[in-house]
């Protein structure tokens, strides 16, 4: 499991939550306009590729 975070706005909060739930994210937490979540190691590359495609910065913690 790897921990990640990304910044979101209040308007896109629910859309982004649905997106990371579809990836199979666990331990999802929203604090100070950032989503924190865990992703299984096997799925990390596909999650990173998706975030790069849509233009969001995904940080690994």
N, CA, C and O of each residue as an XYZ file, in Angstrom:
244
protein
N       0.838     -1.189      0.000
C       0.000      0.000      0.000
C       0.873      1.238      0.000
O       1.870      1.326      0.717
N       0.466      2.200     -0.832
C       1.169      3.475     -0.877
C       0.172      4.588     -0.603
O      -0.959      4.556     -1.087
N       0.599      5.567      0.173
C      -0.237      6.697      0.562
C      -0.037      7.823     -0.445
O       1.095      8.148     -0.802
N      -1.141      8.421     -0.903
C      -1.093      9.514     -1.864
C      -1.982     10.651     -1.394
O      -2.850     10.475     -0.539
N      -1.746     11.829     -1.976
C      -2.632     12.971     -1.723
C      -2.696     13.829     -2.975
O      -1.772     13.844     -3.788
N      -3.806     14.542     -3.113
C      -3.949     15.515     -4.188
C      -4.903     16.605     -3.751
O      -5.745     16.397     -2.877
N      -4.766     17.772     -4.364
C      -5.591     18.923     -4.016
C      -6.840     18.946     -4.882
O      -6.789     18.642     -6.074
N      -7.954     19.306     -4.277
C      -9.220     19.407     -4.986
C      -9.975     20.637     -4.488
O      -9.610     21.226     -3.471
N     -10.995     21.007     -5.186
C     -11.829     22.134     -4.758
C     -13.131     21.589     -4.177
O     -13.451     20.411     -4.340
N     -13.867     22.452     -3.504
C     -15.134     22.021     -2.920
C     -16.143     21.621     -3.991
O     -16.975     20.742     -3.768
N     -16.068     22.274     -5.164
C     -17.003     21.957     -6.247
C     -16.764     20.557     -6.809
O     -17.715     19.867     -7.176
N     -15.506     20.134     -6.877
C     -15.162     18.844     -7.473
C     -14.966     17.737     -6.441
O     -14.571     16.624     -6.790
N     -15.234     18.032     -5.199
C     -14.987     17.089     -4.103
C     -15.685     15.746     -4.314
O     -15.049     14.700     -4.190
N     -16.981     15.756     -4.632
C     -17.727     14.499     -4.776
C     -17.309     13.735     -6.025
O     -17.256     12.505     -6.012
N     -17.012     14.451     -7.097
C     -16.570     13.787     -8.336
C     -15.234     13.099     -8.114
O     -15.039     11.961     -8.540
N     -14.311     13.787     -7.445
C     -12.998     13.201     -7.190
C     -13.085     12.032     -6.223
O     -12.322     11.075     -6.347
N     -13.998     12.089     -5.265
C     -14.163     10.972     -4.327
C     -14.637      9.729     -5.085
O     -14.125      8.633     -4.856
N     -15.608      9.892     -5.983
C     -16.091      8.765     -6.777
C     -14.974      8.183     -7.634
O     -14.882      6.967     -7.803
N     -14.122      9.058     -8.174
C     -13.019      8.624     -9.021
C     -12.035      7.756     -8.239
O     -11.637      6.697     -8.725
N     -11.634      8.181     -7.040
C     -10.652      7.393     -6.299
C     -11.263      6.140     -5.699
O     -10.553      5.158     -5.480
N     -12.561      6.149     -5.428
C     -13.224      4.928     -4.963
C     -13.234      3.889     -6.078
O     -13.084      2.698     -5.804
N     -13.408      4.312     -7.329
C     -13.373      3.399     -8.471
C     -12.007      2.744     -8.639
O     -11.917      1.644     -9.183
N     -10.948      3.399     -8.181
C      -9.606      2.818     -8.241
C      -9.366      1.804     -7.130
O      -8.337      1.128     -7.128
N     -10.279      1.688     -6.204
C     -10.108      0.765     -5.092
C      -9.310      1.378     -3.955
O      -8.617      0.666     -3.228
N      -9.401      2.677     -3.797
C      -8.659      3.364     -2.738
C      -9.232      3.003     -1.373
O     -10.429      2.760     -1.219
N      -8.344      2.978     -0.393
C      -8.741      2.684      0.981
C      -8.282      3.818      1.880
O      -7.421      4.612      1.503
N      -8.866      3.887      3.076
C      -8.513      4.907      4.068
C      -8.592      6.314      3.483
O      -7.652      7.099      3.615
N      -9.700      6.628      2.844
C      -9.887      7.933      2.206
C     -10.190      8.974      3.280
O     -11.045      8.774      4.142
N      -9.464     10.088      3.204
C      -9.662     11.162      4.166
C      -9.594     12.492      3.423
O      -8.755     12.667      2.540
N     -10.469     13.427      3.776
C     -10.487     14.763      3.170
C     -10.163     15.774      4.250
O     -10.883     15.873      5.243
N      -9.074     16.537      4.067
C      -8.688     17.575      5.015
C      -8.101     18.759      4.271
O      -7.249     18.589      3.398
N      -8.547     19.946      4.608
C      -7.975     21.183      4.080
C      -7.822     21.162      2.561
O      -6.749     21.459      2.035
N      -8.884     20.816      1.871
C      -8.950     20.773      0.404
C      -7.987     19.761     -0.217
O      -7.599     19.914     -1.375
N      -7.603     18.749      0.524
C      -6.765     17.672      0.002
C      -7.420     16.330      0.315
O      -7.985     16.142      1.392
N      -7.339     15.399     -0.633
C      -7.754     14.024     -0.398
C      -6.517     13.192     -0.123
O      -5.526     13.286     -0.846
N      -6.574     12.382      0.916
C      -5.524     11.428      1.249
C      -6.111     10.035      1.085
O      -7.232      9.779      1.526
N      -5.363      9.129      0.453
C      -5.872      7.778      0.272
C      -4.729      6.798      0.050
O      -3.624      7.181     -0.334
N      -5.025      5.511      0.304
C      -4.075      4.424      0.084
C      -4.490      3.644     -1.150
O      -5.677      3.427     -1.391
N      -3.496      3.221     -1.934
C      -3.745      2.411     -3.120
C      -2.814      1.211     -3.074
O      -1.655      1.330     -2.678
N      -3.323      0.059     -3.481
C      -2.484     -1.135     -3.526
C      -1.350     -0.932     -4.519
O      -1.510     -0.250     -5.532
N      -0.226     -1.520     -4.224
C       0.992     -1.323     -5.015
C       0.802     -1.712     -6.477
O       1.404     -1.095     -7.356
N      -0.014     -2.713     -6.757
C      -0.216     -3.161     -8.141
C      -0.922     -2.117     -8.988
O      -0.715     -2.068    -10.201
N      -1.749     -1.285     -8.377
C      -2.557     -0.321     -9.123
C      -1.938      1.069     -9.190
O      -2.514      1.969     -9.802
N      -0.770      1.263     -8.570
C      -0.181      2.600     -8.478
C       0.090      3.202     -9.851
O      -0.187      4.380    -10.076
N       0.629      2.406    -10.771
C       0.965      2.947    -12.097
C      -0.273      3.409    -12.847
O      -0.239      4.449    -13.505
N      -1.365      2.660    -12.763
C      -2.573      3.063    -13.482
C      -3.192      4.319    -12.862
O      -3.727      5.166    -13.577
N      -3.119      4.438    -11.543
C      -3.641      5.630    -10.873
C      -2.803      6.850    -11.248
O      -3.352      7.910    -11.550
N      -1.476      6.707    -11.231
C      -0.600      7.818    -11.590
C      -0.797      8.234    -13.044
O      -0.787      9.426    -13.353
N      -0.974      7.277    -13.928
C      -1.196      7.582    -15.344
C      -2.514      8.337    -15.534
O      -2.586      9.277    -16.326
N      -3.549      7.927    -14.811
C      -4.849      8.599    -14.927
C      -4.749     10.045    -14.445
O      -5.264     10.949    -15.103
N      -4.102     10.272    -13.323
C      -3.964     11.625    -12.798
C      -3.150     12.497    -13.748
O      -3.448     13.680    -13.912
N      -2.134     11.928    -14.367
C      -1.325     12.681    -15.323
C      -2.151     13.052    -16.543
O      -2.023     14.157    -17.070
N      -2.999     12.131    -16.995
C      -3.844     12.366    -18.166
C      -4.843     13.490    -17.930
O      -5.082     14.302    -18.824
N      -5.436     13.548    -16.723
C      -6.437     14.595    -16.461
C      -5.814     15.881    -15.928
O      -6.521     16.872    -15.747
N      -4.503     15.887    -15.671
C      -3.823     17.113    -15.302
C      -3.796     17.441    -13.829
O      -3.550     18.593    -13.471
N      -4.040     16.474    -12.957
C      -3.956     16.699    -11.517
C      -2.600     16.214    -10.998
O      -2.043     15.231    -11.487
N      -2.092     16.921    -10.006
C      -0.822     16.534     -9.405
C      -1.093     15.542     -8.293
O      -1.826     15.850     -7.353
N      -0.514     14.358     -8.386
C      -0.673     13.312     -7.379
C       0.643     13.164     -6.634
O       1.665     12.825     -7.231
N       0.619     13.417     -5.338
C       1.824     13.339     -4.531
C       1.835     12.061     -3.706
O       0.806     11.633     -3.183
N       3.006     11.465     -3.598
C       3.161     10.256     -2.792
C       3.701     10.655     -1.429
O       4.655     11.427     -1.330
N       3.090     10.125     -0.385
C       3.500     10.486      0.977
C       4.330      9.370      1.552
O       4.783      9.462      2.693
